[in-house]
Amino acid sequence: MSSTFFIPAVNIMGLGCLDEAMTAIRNYGFRKALIVTDAGLAKAGVATKVAELLALQDVDSVIFDGAKPNPSIANVELGLGLLKESQCDFVVSLGGGSPHDCAKGIALCATNGGQIRDYEGVDRSSKPQLPLIAINTTAGTASEMTRFCIITDETRHVKMAIVDRNVTPLMSVNDPALMVAMPKGLTAATGMDALTHAIEAYVSTAATPITDACALKAITLISNNLRLAVRDGTDLAARENMAYAQFLAGMAFNNASLGFVHAMAHQLGGFYDLPHGVCNAVLLPHVQSFNASVCAARLTDVAHAMGADTRGFSPEEGARNAIAAIRSLAQDVDIPAGLRDLGVRLNDVPVLAANALKDACGLTNPRAADQRQIEEIFRSAF
């Protein structure tokens, strides 16, 4: 069976690497950037700082700070309008998953036309997007380096999964110095998002030896560093290790895809506008409990990567240890205990489950499920 490995052409990583990235941007010969970010980073002056660094390289820019959490079709359309009006020839995304996804939607529509909803599904576009430089400020989504773009359709109250080789950024930038200001809650949520990426990729039906290596290393780094990064945001070693971990997890799921955790979490985000990483963290042990009957040996590997001594364990014991380790890490970083704490309503479960079964991320889950089983997983997470 053949497989294709997707990753940005250039990936710049490490403490203080933003300056190196600016030189690389200049060398591409771009003239004017649309900087896509969120209101928080704009207010904090981070977007202005990036604009000033670009100006030092003789690159003009305009800032679009309309990327909302769980970015919507409307956010994409507003940014696309500003890009065209300002005659930008490339896009810079600055932030976490929301600005990156919003920027991907803008860049894809800029060259392919139409609306972003036209590209829901797998490889629906025909042309490469406008060049995208993704500068990351969180350690979790890996959207700065993936071919995944998640946009909320406000009319349907669903998150559209756009999986398209043409939304892969040209260059990703992970400078841990930009991650120090992340608050504890965001650090925890994005870190658990990265853990979910790695575990879902490892048990995916599309896993390969390359994605396995990336996933297991990511799981170990997250297990060893997330608690430290949450406890002390200025711990640069923990921040850098988390930056590498989330990137490795991105390499894994960008090529092995995901599973029912993401398919279900997308519905919670689209329906209730909930934070994606928190939804993943709450659902992760419940989905893996469902999966354990078909991938116990793989989950035993996950337990080992998370620090458990699995010598002499049966696959079933190993799977239980993996699920216990996931729960322990989530509890230690103050993830809410269940969906009820997030305001999810039990009577919404049937429609949430029906929508989850339509999500492209569920296609590579190791165990197939029907409507009743997805509803049961949702209810178990309350």
C-alpha positions, 0 to 999 in steps of 0.5 A, spaced: 500 500 500 502 506 498 502 513 502 504 520 501 507 524 506 505 531 507 509 537 510 511 544 509 517 545 505 520 549 510 519 548 518 523 553 522 524 551 530 527 553 536 528 559 541 529 565 537 528 563 530 523 568 528 528 573 526 531 567 521 524 566 519 523 573 517 530 573 513 527 567 509 520 571 508 524 576 504 528 571 500 521 569 497 521 576 494 514 577 497 511 584 497 505 585 501 502 580 507 495 579 510 497 578 517 491 573 520 491 573 527 486 574 533 484 580 537 488 578 543 494 577 539 493 584 536 491 587 542 497 585 545 502 588 540 504 581 537 501 582 530 504 589 530 511 586 532 511 581 526 508 587 521 515 591 524 519 585 523 516 584 516 517 592 514 525 591 516 525 586 510 522 591 506 515 587 506 509 591 507 503 588 511 496 589 513 493 586 519 486 582 519 485 581 527 478 577 525 480 570 526 475 568 532 475 562 536 472 556 532 473 561 525 467 561 521 465 562 514 464 569 515 471 570 518 474 567 512 470 572 507 472 578 511 479 576 511 478 575 503 475 581 502 481 585 506 486 581 502 483 583 495 482 590 497 489 591 499 492 587 494 496 582 498 500 577 495 501 572 501 498 570 507 502 570 514 498 567 520 499 568 527 497 565 533 494 558 534 489 553 530 484 559 529 488 564 526 491 558 522 485 555 519 482 562 518 488 564 514 488 557 510 481 558 508 482 565 506 489 563 502 485 557 499 479 561 496 484 567 494 486 562 488 480 557 487 475 562 488 468 560 491 466 560 498 470 555 503 464 551 504 465 549 497 472 545 499 469 541 505 471 534 504 478 531 502 482 534 496 476 538 493 480 544 491 484 544 484 489 550 485 495 551 490 493 556 495 496 563 496 503 562 499 502 561 507 507 563 512 504 560 519 507 563 525 505 559 531 504 561 538 501 555 541 503 548 542 497 544 540 493 544 534 499 543 529 495 547 524 501 551 522 504 545 518 498 541 516 493 540 510 487 540 515 483 546 515 477 546 520 471 552 519 465 553 522 459 553 518 454 558 522 448 556 518 448 548 520 452 549 526 457 544 524 465 544 523 467 543 516 473 538 516 477 541 510 483 536 508 486 538 502 494 538 500 493 545 497 492 548 504 499 546 507 503 552 509 509 554 505 513 555 511 511 554 519 515 557 524 515 555 531 519 560 536 517 558 543 519 565 545 512 566 542 509 561 547 511 564 554 505 568 554 500 562 554 495 562 560 495 555 564 488 554 561 490 554 554 497 551 555 493 545 558 488 545 552 492 545 547 497 540 550 491 535 550 490 537 543 497 535 541 496 528 545 490 527 542 493 528 535 498 523 537 494 517 540 489 518 534 494 517 529 498 512 532 491 507 532 489 510 526 488 505 520 492 509 516 498 509 520 505 508 517 512 506 520 513 514 519 507 516 523 508 511 528 515 514 530 512 521 530 506 519 534 510 515 540 515 521 541 510 526 541 506 522 546 513 521 551 514 529 550 507 531 552 507 526 558 514 529 560 513 536 559 505 538 559 505 539 567 511 543 567 509 548 562 502 549 565 505 549 572 510 555 570 509 558 563 516 561 563 519 554 563 523 555 556 525 548 556 518 545 557 515 550 552 520 548 547 519 540 548 512 542 547 513 545 541 517 540 538 511 535 541 506 538 538 509 538 531 511 531 531 504 530 533 502 534 527 506 530 522 503 524 525 496 526 524 497 530 518 499 523 514 495 518 518 489 522 519 485 522 526 479 518 529 472 519 532 475 523 538 476 529 533 469 527 529 465 528 535 469 534 538 468 538 532 461 537 533 461 540 540 465 546 537 460 547 532 454 546 536 456 550 542 462 554 540 467 550 545 474 550 545 477 544 541 482 542 545 478 541 551 473 537 548 478 533 545 481 532 552 474 530 555 472 525 549 479 522 548 479 516 554 472 514 552 473 513 545 479 509 546 475 505 551 471 504 545 477 502 541 481 498 546 477 491 543 481 492 536 487 496 538 489 494 545 496 492 543 497 499 540 494 502 546 499 498 550 505 502 546 501 508 548 501 507 555 509 505 555 510 512 551 506 515 557 511 512 562 508 506 564 512 499 566 508 495 561 512 489 562 508 482 563 502 486 561 496 483 557 494 487 551 488 489 555 491 491 561 496 495 557 490 499 554 487 500 561 493 503 563 494 508 557 487 510 558 488 511 566 495 515 564 490 519 559 485 521 565 491 522 570 494 527 565 488 531 564 486 531 571 493 534 573 492 540 568 485 541 570 481 539 564 474 539 566 471 532 568 466 531 563 461 534 558 456 536 563 461 541 566 462 544 559 454 545 558 453 540 553 445 537 553 444 530 553 438 531 549 442 534 543 446 527 543 443 524 537 444 530 532 451 531 535 452 523 533 449 524 526 453 529 525 460 526 527 458 520 523 459 525 517 466 528 519 472 525 515 476 525 521 472 518 523 474 514 517 480 512 519 478 510 526 480 503 528 473 501 530 467 502 526 461 505 529 454 506 528 449 512 531 447 508 537 455 507 539 457 514 538 451 516 542 453 511 547 460 514 547 458 521 548 453 519 554 459 516 557 463 522 557 458 526 561 
